[in-house]
């Protein structure tokens, strides 16, 4: 499994690289009135309106600082399709039967120091020692370059109600 690592809320995290569509510079977002604080706004990406979350606020810390190293990771929330095994005996599908690419469901994640790809054996991911019901998007942990990195489960990021998130410490 290939992971894209980054920093948020003062800690190292990662997302499954198969979900990453693109990493773009931080841009001005259109705010959404009355949205929870961690919902930073929306941006337009190639004709699509994309919801953007600030991972710092989502994880109960300060917002991601506006620095040169702060980026927006565009991820596909839809489950990645398993690679289809080509069977030598299977006939080629007729061109009319081939559907277009599946519709993506993009989500933007504001993070700092989006800087590295790391290969991790899925069997080496350890479950979080504590189940946190208010943070279902926190997945397993792996040691990468002597640092504990926690996986963010992209498909579960928008499944959390706004009142489940802690506010930043004063």
N, C-alpha and C positions, 0 to 999 in steps of 0.2 A: 504494500500500500504506500502510495506516495503522498506526503503531507506538505502543505504550504504553511510555514511557521511565521508568526508575527507576535507583536506585543500588544497587550490591552490590559488596562487596570493594573499596570506594574508587573504583570506575569506573562510567561510565554504560553501561547495557545497555538492551535493548528486547525486547519480544515482539510478535508480530503481533497487532494489536488484534482481529482476527476470531476469535482463540482465547480472548479474555478473556470470562469469564462474569460476574465481579463482582470488585471490589476491596473487601475487608473489613478491619476493624481487626484488629490482632494479638490473638488470643485464646489462652487456655490450651489446650495440646495434650495429648493422651494420648500419653505416651512409648511407644515400642516397644522392649522389651528386646533387646539384642544387635544392634540396627540400626546401620548406619554413622552416623557423627556428623552428616553432612549431612542425614540423614533425621530431621527434627525431631519427627515424630510424626504423629498423625492428628487430624482434627476431624470433627464431624458437621455437614453442611451440607444442610438441607432433606431429612433422612432418608437421606442418602448419606454413607458414610464416605470421607473424602478424605485421601490421603497428602499430607504437607506437607514440602517441602524447604527448608532454609535456604541461600539462594543464596550468602551470605558463606562458609559452610563448603564448599559445593560448589565454589566458585571458588578455594579454597585460602587464604582469609583467616580473619579472626575471625567469630564468629557475628554475625548482624544484631543491633544493639543494641536493647534494649527501650525505644524512644522513641515519642513521639506520632506521628512521621512514618513509623514502621515499619508496613507493611501486609502482608496476605496477598493475593496476586493469584491468584484461582481461574481456571485455564485449562482448556480442553478439549483433551486430548491427541489425540483422534481427528482425523483430517484433515478440515479444513472442506470441506463439500460445495460444489462449484462452483455458482454461481447458474445456475439453469435458465433458458434462453432460452425465452420464450413464443412459440410459433409460431402465427400467426393461423389456420392451417388445422388445427392439432392439436385434437382433441376434448377436452373437459374429462374428467378421469378420473372414473369412477363413485365415489360416496362410499365404497362397500365396498372399492374397490381402493386407497384412500388409506391408507397405513400411518401409524402414529403417529410422533412425532419420533424420530430416531435416538438410540440410547442414548449418553449422554455418558460420557467417561472423564475425570473431574475430577482435577486435581492442583493443590495449593497451593504457591505460591512466596513465601517470606518475603523482602521487599525493603524498602529505605529510599527515602524521597522519591519515591514513585510519584506523579508529578505532571504528566505532560504527554502529549498525543497529538501525533504529528508525522506529516505526510504525506511519504512518500518514494517516488520512482519506483523500482520494483524494478530497473530498469537502472542506477540510481545506486549500488546496493549493490556494494561491492567485496569480493572474496574475501579471507579472512584471509591475510596474507602467509606464514604458517607453518601447516602442517597439524599439528594436535595430536591424535594418535590417542587419547589418554586423555580428550579433551574433545570428543566428536563433536557435542555440543549447541551448540558455538560456531559461529554462522553468519557471514554477511557483515557488513561494516561500512559505516556511512553517516555522513556529516557532518551533524549537526543543530545549528543555532545555534552554529556554530564549534567544536563538540565532537565527537570521534570516538565513536560509539555502536556497540556490537556487538550483533548479533541473537542471541537465545537461541532455539534450535530446540526448541520444546516437545515435539515428538514423539520427540525423542532423549534427553530428560532421564533417563528410567529405564532406558535401555539401557547403562548404565555400571556395571561391577562396583565394589564398595566399595573394593577395593585400588587403583583407578585414581586416587583423589583425593589430592592433596597434603594434608598436615596444616598447620594454621596455623603461621606463623613464631613462634618464642618471643620 
